[in-house]
Amino acid sequence: MTTTLTLRRPDDWHLHLRDGAMLEGVLPESARHFARAIIMPNLVPPVVTARDAAAYRDRILAALPAGMDFTPLMTLYLTEETDPADVAAAHAAGLVTAVKLYPAGATTNSASGVRDFDKVQGVLDRMAEIGLPLCVHGEVTDAEIDIFDREAVFIDRVLDPIRRATPGLRVVMEHITTRDGIDYVRQGGPDIGGTITTHHLVINRNHILVGGIKPHYYCLPVAKREEHRLALRAAATSGEASFFLGTDSAPHPDDAKESACGCAGCFTATNTLSILARVFEEEGALDRLEAFASLNGPAFYRLPPNDGTITLEKDAAPVAYPARIETGAGPVTVFDPGMPLHWRVRP
């Protein structure tokens, strides 16, 4: 029986750190295990220019505790006013690693996102020329589309037309939640990859709704039927180069989650690697965890894998993770996978 597993140090290819007191409180939870992370730009106001990205990166680095090694990979928030020249200059300077597309209104702090996709075609063309990836929140926001169908409709109405209109554009379909998304990435060729979150490997929509509403399981895209969760697990544990870890760890204070209109997001930074080790062990795929968490993402982003390693060890006693993280912005509940976790990162 395997009781230790050494991996290249992993990266998180989709992370929310917020800002201010929340940033200071949650950053150590990611930096403890992850060497790099793609940082989401949906602040208020959003990170829309190179100057914004530089300032946000500086705030992240200033909040990083002494002795921790962590590199924030910055992104720009795509709007209908985004300047292609500013994007290209930020990429050339090594300041940004991707641009993020939020359909307007799709998720937290996405009101400044795109409504008319024709207005961003010039930016997308420039990105294709320079090889800068586009990260997409893959949901339509039309009121008449059922929330559980919005990812599949996005592929047909938005993502596939964008890719056909922009040959060579490199796209990451983030936080895939459906078999439709998995199939589309698999068939899309080398210019598309997909991130899969930790929590979508564990929960389906019943976990959110059966026996009472569970606000700390509510996220966007919302968890789907069990058949989709199983498709995600199969893809994540397959070793296929197109799929890699993006936790979408998204902290909100408990009073914002546990309210009449609770915020969307699961905070998984603290215990992600323990959860992943259990999932991969259940699927008989511990030997593929390194590909998913440490190798496939860097390969897609054309970055080297990390030099350092981490070692996971399995103990008879479950790991005792805190129920919540205390921050200056309020307590943040840690995602509860609903099962004991026996794998821990060796200190």
Disulfide bonds with the S-S distance in Angstrom:
none
